[in-house]
Amino acid sequence: MSLDSKIQPGTNANGKRIKLLTLAFLFSEGRDQILLGKKKRGFGEGWWNGFGGKVVDGETIVEGAKREVLEECSLNASSLTKRGIIDFEFVNDPVILQVHIFEIIKFSGQPLESEEMLPKWFNVNQIPFDNMWPDDKMWFPYLIEKKYFEGYILFEGHTKVLDCKLVLKHDGQDDNSAE
């Protein structure tokens, strides 16, 4: 499937509805720094994360990722590389969040605070995992090492990981890029 394909949300084998989301991480040109945003409201409030959100009807996943980055930190992403897909399930929630994870190195503008996010650059060896979703430290090494992965993570509430399955699919070198 092409990264530019229009994907329709559906249901999984257990009848749970699938909601498509994006999550983009911006890196400095030398990949020694990563831009994270501190969530100011809503889902994940108070935690550092990448930039992203829902894919709207008629939008490709790449278009959704670019739009969310622009809305949340005022940067125009010109090139994205898909690094992974994780299905997040929350106990007693009928919806699975299918999150498409991107790396962005080519972008223009300066990161600006939005109503939703406060952007800040971090050295890649000083990522604030204690103030992030608890699963991030499990899959972030794949992102940092430019590997392509797929996974499933089951949460109880928003802080307890009950199950985590991650599979390295391939080394991720340049075959997942989209303009």
PyMOL commands that set and color helices and strands:
alter all, ss='L'
color gray80, all
select helices_A, chain A and resi 61-73+124-126+129-131+136-144
alter helices_A, ss='H'
color red, helices_A
select strands_A, chain A and resi 17-27+33-39+48-49+51-54+76-90+95-108+117-123+148-156+160-170+177-178
alter strands_A, ss='S'
color yellow, strands_A
deselect
rebuild
show_as cartoon
